[in-house]
Amino acid sequence: MLAALGAFFLAVGVSAHALDELSGRPLRTTLSRGTLIGLGAVGLAGAVAIGIVGMFVVSPLLAPLVAAGAFLILAYNLELAGGRFHNDAWFALAWGGFPAFTGYFVNALEVRPAGVLVAAACCLLSAAQRRLSTPARELRRHTAEVVGEQRRTDGSVRELNAARLSEPLERALSALWLALVLLAFGLLAARL
């Protein structure tokens, strides 16, 4: 389990974020292009190395998952194939379903309905997160001003502004990340 966490930290926490930053600087870092490429390469190489060791220690059945994970990191974050892999559906699959399924499979070494259902649920949770974070990020990063008002059926009027529009999105995102952390700890406790 610790090896899988380490591999995902290197692959997603380090490599994916570094490679994603190469295109448009979504995280707004000041790291040089060379540093980002180095972090991306080292993170991915470390994750793949852990996966290869896992193929010998746990099961050779992990080989397709190691290959798929490396592909997802590169295809999504480098926007390969003209960006075909850099969209909401691939985000949900790569950052929600795939890690959940891989974590399940490493423990069970077989495909069961429970693992598929958990992976599907994580895909949907990631899709919800993405649908909330996209407009929230747009408000945070690219909105100079919001002008307007909301006229309610009771006759009251509320001023519209960026804070009013982003608040429910940010609250939902906070609830989602906390729910997922609690779910992960719950599943871990059930496994131990």
C-alpha positions as CSV (number, residue, x, y, z in Angstrom):
1,M,0.0,0.0,0.0
2,L,2.8,2.4,0.9
3,A,4.5,1.7,-2.4
4,A,1.3,2.4,-4.3
5,L,0.9,5.7,-2.4
6,G,4.5,6.6,-3.2
7,A,4.0,5.8,-6.9
8,F,0.9,7.9,-7.1
9,F,2.6,10.8,-5.3
10,L,5.4,10.7,-7.8
11,A,3.2,10.2,-10.8
12,V,0.4,12.6,-10.0
13,G,1.7,14.8,-7.2
14,V,5.0,15.6,-8.9
15,S,5.1,14.5,-12.6
16,A,1.6,15.4,-13.6
17,H,1.6,18.8,-12.0
18,A,5.0,19.6,-13.4
19,L,4.1,18.6,-16.9
20,D,0.8,20.3,-16.8
21,E,2.6,23.5,-15.8
22,L,4.5,23.4,-19.1
23,S,1.3,24.3,-20.9
24,G,-0.1,27.7,-20.0
25,R,1.2,27.8,-16.4
26,P,-2.1,26.9,-14.7
27,L,-0.4,26.8,-11.3
28,R,1.4,30.1,-12.0
29,T,4.8,28.8,-10.8
30,T,8.0,30.5,-11.7
31,L,9.9,27.3,-12.2
32,S,12.0,27.1,-15.4
33,R,10.9,24.9,-18.3
34,G,14.0,22.7,-17.6
35,T,13.1,22.3,-14.0
36,L,9.5,21.4,-14.9
37,I,10.7,18.8,-17.5
38,G,13.1,17.4,-14.9
39,L,10.5,17.1,-12.2
40,G,8.1,15.5,-14.7
41,A,10.6,13.0,-15.9
42,V,12.0,12.1,-12.5
43,G,8.5,11.8,-10.9
44,L,7.2,9.6,-13.7
45,A,10.4,7.5,-13.8
46,G,10.2,6.9,-10.0
47,A,6.5,5.9,-10.3
48,V,7.2,3.5,-13.1
49,A,10.2,2.0,-11.2
50,I,7.9,1.4,-8.2
51,G,5.4,-0.2,-10.6
52,I,8.1,-2.5,-12.1
53,V,9.2,-3.6,-8.7
54,G,5.5,-4.3,-7.9
55,M,5.3,-6.5,-11.0
56,F,8.0,-8.7,-9.5
57,V,7.0,-8.5,-5.8
58,V,3.2,-8.4,-6.1
59,S,2.2,-9.7,-9.5
60,P,3.1,-9.4,-13.2
61,L,-0.6,-8.5,-13.7
62,L,0.3,-5.0,-12.7
63,A,2.1,-4.4,-16.0
64,P,-0.9,-3.1,-17.9
65,L,-1.7,-0.7,-15.1
66,V,1.9,0.6,-14.9
67,A,1.8,1.2,-18.7
68,A,-1.7,2.8,-18.6
69,G,-0.6,5.1,-15.7
70,A,2.4,6.3,-17.6
71,F,0.3,6.9,-20.7
72,L,-2.3,8.8,-18.8
73,I,0.3,11.1,-17.2
74,L,1.9,11.9,-20.6
75,A,-1.3,12.0,-22.7
76,Y,-3.3,14.2,-20.4
77,N,-0.7,16.6,-19.1
78,L,1.2,17.1,-22.3
79,E,-2.1,17.4,-24.2
80,L,-1.0,14.7,-26.8
81,A,-3.0,14.1,-29.9
82,G,-4.0,17.7,-30.2
83,G,-5.4,17.8,-26.6
84,R,-7.8,14.9,-27.2
85,F,-6.9,13.4,-23.8
86,H,-7.1,16.8,-22.0
87,N,-10.8,17.1,-21.2
88,D,-13.3,16.5,-18.5
89,A,-13.9,12.8,-19.4
90,W,-10.2,11.9,-19.4
91,F,-9.7,13.9,-16.2
92,A,-12.4,11.8,-14.4
93,L,-10.9,8.6,-15.8
94,A,-7.2,9.5,-15.1
95,W,-7.5,11.1,-11.7
96,G,-10.6,9.5,-10.3
97,G,-11.3,6.0,-11.7
98,F,-7.8,4.8,-12.6
99,P,-6.2,5.4,-9.2
100,A,-9.2,3.9,-7.4
101,F,-9.2,0.8,-9.6
102,T,-5.4,0.4,-9.4
103,G,-5.5,0.7,-5.6
104,Y,-8.2,-1.9,-5.5
105,F,-6.5,-4.3,-8.0
106,V,-3.1,-4.1,-6.2
107,N,-4.9,-5.5,-3.1
108,A,-7.3,-8.0,-4.7
109,L,-5.3,-9.0,-7.8
110,E,-8.6,-9.7,-9.6
111,V,-11.5,-7.7,-11.0
112,R,-14.6,-7.8,-8.9
113,P,-17.8,-5.7,-9.1
114,A,-16.9,-3.9,-5.9
115,G,-13.7,-2.6,-7.4
116,V,-15.4,-1.5,-10.6
117,L,-18.2,0.2,-8.7
118,V,-15.7,2.1,-6.5
119,A,-13.7,3.2,-9.6
120,A,-16.9,4.3,-11.3
121,A,-17.9,6.3,-8.2
122,C,-14.5,8.0,-8.2
123,C,-14.8,8.8,-11.9
124,L,-18.1,10.6,-11.1
125,L,-16.7,12.4,-8.1
126,S,-13.8,13.6,-10.2
127,A,-16.2,14.7,-12.9
128,A,-18.2,16.7,-10.3
129,Q,-15.0,18.2,-9.0
130,R,-14.0,19.3,-12.5
131,R,-17.4,20.7,-13.3
132,L,-17.2,22.9,-10.2
133,S,-13.6,23.8,-10.4
134,T,-13.6,25.0,-14.0
135,P,-16.0,27.9,-13.4
136,A,-14.5,28.6,-10.0
137,R,-11.0,28.9,-11.6
138,E,-12.4,31.1,-14.3
139,L,-13.8,33.5,-11.7
140,R,-10.6,33.4,-9.7
141,R,-8.1,33.8,-12.5
142,H,-9.8,35.5,-15.4
143,T,-12.6,37.8,-14.1
144,A,-11.9,41.5,-13.8
145,E,-15.4,42.4,-12.8
146,V,-18.9,40.9,-12.5
147,V,-21.8,43.3,-13.1
148,G,-25.5,42.6,-12.6
149,E,-28.2,41.7,-10.2
150,Q,-30.5,38.8,-9.4
151,R,-34.2,39.7,-9.3
152,R,-36.0,37.2,-7.1
153,T,-39.6,36.1,-7.3
154,D,-40.3,37.8,-3.9
155,G,-39.3,41.1,-5.4
156,S,-35.9,41.3,-3.6
157,V,-32.8,42.1,-5.6
158,R,-29.3,40.8,-4.9
159,E,-26.2,42.2,-6.4
160,L,-24.1,39.8,-8.4
161,N,-20.3,39.8,-7.9
162,A,-17.5,37.3,-8.2
163,A,-17.6,36.4,-4.6
164,R,-21.3,35.6,-4.6
165,L,-20.9,33.5,-7.7
166,S,-17.8,31.6,-6.6
167,E,-18.8,31.0,-2.9
168,P,-21.1,28.0,-3.6
169,L,-18.6,26.5,-6.0
170,E,-15.7,26.8,-3.5
171,R,-17.8,25.4,-0.7
172,A,-18.8,22.4,-2.8
173,L,-15.2,21.8,-3.7
174,S,-14.2,22.0,-0.1
175,A,-16.8,19.4,0.8
176,L,-15.8,17.1,-2.0
177,W,-12.1,17.0,-1.1
178,L,-12.9,16.4,2.6
179,A,-15.4,13.7,1.7
180,L,-12.8,11.9,-0.5
181,V,-10.2,12.1,2.3
182,L,-12.6,10.6,4.8
183,L,-13.7,8.0,2.3
184,A,-10.1,7.0,1.7
185,F,-9.4,6.7,5.4
186,G,-12.6,4.7,5.8
187,L,-11.7,2.3,3.0
188,L,-8.2,1.9,4.5
189,A,-9.6,1.2,8.0
190,A,-12.0,-1.4,6.5
191,R,-9.0,-3.0,4.8
192,L,-6.9,-3.2,7.9
